[in-house]
Amino acid sequence: QVQLVESGGGSVQAGGSLRLSCAGSGRDFSMYAMGWFRQAPGKDREFVATMSWSGTTTLYGDSVKGRFTISRDRAKNTVYLQMNNLKPEDTAVYYCAASMRSTSRSDRIYDDWGQGTQVTVSS
């Protein structure tokens, strides 16, 4: 089990950028695949991005491909989500999640979740 704490959310105008951070702690954190998901009010949780424990595999949701980038800093036990060219439809609570199994677009694969950080994009 790992503990995850997100930060970096906030309010930004359309076209702007934000970088979310997810600090992890716990045994063998570097061996976990990491994912980012988001949930807007009244909507289901949506897959955003994932990265394998080795960093060699990354996947993105169609709605963010080309605008968002997931990365990880092993020395800092931190995973990042760089979000560029933000749109109002990106407004949501963003969650990071960890999986000992594999990268996946499905939230069912992930065992541990952070508390979430709010991102609001105004037009």
Solvent accessible surface area in square Angstrom, and as a share of the most:
residue,aa,sasa,rsa
1,Q,161,0.72
2,V,6,0.04
3,Q,97,0.43
4,L,12,0.06
5,V,88,0.50
6,E,6,0.03
7,S,58,0.38
8,G,37,0.35
9,G,30,0.28
10,G,28,0.27
11,S,96,0.62
12,V,31,0.18
13,Q,133,0.59
14,A,50,0.39
15,G,50,0.48
16,G,21,0.21
17,S,58,0.37
18,L,35,0.17
19,R,134,0.49
20,L,0,0.00
21,S,24,0.16
22,C,0,0.00
23,A,50,0.39
24,G,10,0.09
25,S,57,0.37
26,G,39,0.38
27,R,201,0.73
28,D,76,0.39
29,F,7,0.03
30,S,39,0.25
31,M,87,0.39
32,Y,11,0.04
33,A,5,0.04
34,M,0,0.00
35,G,0,0.00
36,W,0,0.00
37,F,3,0.01
38,R,12,0.04
39,Q,69,0.31
40,A,24,0.18
41,P,123,0.77
42,G,93,0.89
43,K,139,0.59
44,D,128,0.66
45,R,95,0.35
46,E,68,0.31
47,F,23,0.10
48,V,0,0.00
49,A,0,0.00
50,T,0,0.00
51,M,16,0.07
52,S,16,0.10
53,W,120,0.42
54,S,46,0.30
55,G,29,0.28
56,T,119,0.69
57,T,57,0.33
58,T,54,0.32
59,L,57,0.28
60,Y,39,0.15
61,G,7,0.06
62,D,122,0.63
63,S,57,0.37
64,V,1,0.00
65,K,116,0.49
66,G,82,0.79
67,R,29,0.11
68,F,6,0.02
69,T,71,0.41
70,I,5,0.02
71,S,47,0.31
72,R,37,0.14
73,D,45,0.23
74,R,102,0.37
75,A,102,0.79
76,K,137,0.58
77,N,54,0.28
78,T,13,0.08
79,V,1,0.00
80,Y,27,0.10
81,L,0,0.00
82,Q,58,0.26
83,M,0,0.00
84,N,62,0.32
85,N,80,0.41
86,L,1,0.01
87,K,77,0.33
88,P,55,0.35
89,E,121,0.54
90,D,0,0.00
91,T,37,0.22
92,A,2,0.01
93,V,42,0.24
94,Y,0,0.00
95,Y,46,0.17
96,C,0,0.00
97,A,0,0.00
98,A,0,0.00
99,S,0,0.00
100,M,105,0.47
101,R,148,0.54
102,S,58,0.38
103,T,29,0.17
104,S,20,0.13
105,R,116,0.42
106,S,45,0.29
107,D,43,0.22
108,R,210,0.77
109,I,46,0.23
110,Y,11,0.04
111,D,71,0.37
112,D,17,0.09
113,W,74,0.26
114,G,10,0.10
115,Q,113,0.50
116,G,12,0.11
117,T,19,0.11
118,Q,88,0.39
119,V,0,0.00
120,T,50,0.29
121,V,7,0.04
122,S,56,0.36
123,S,126,0.81
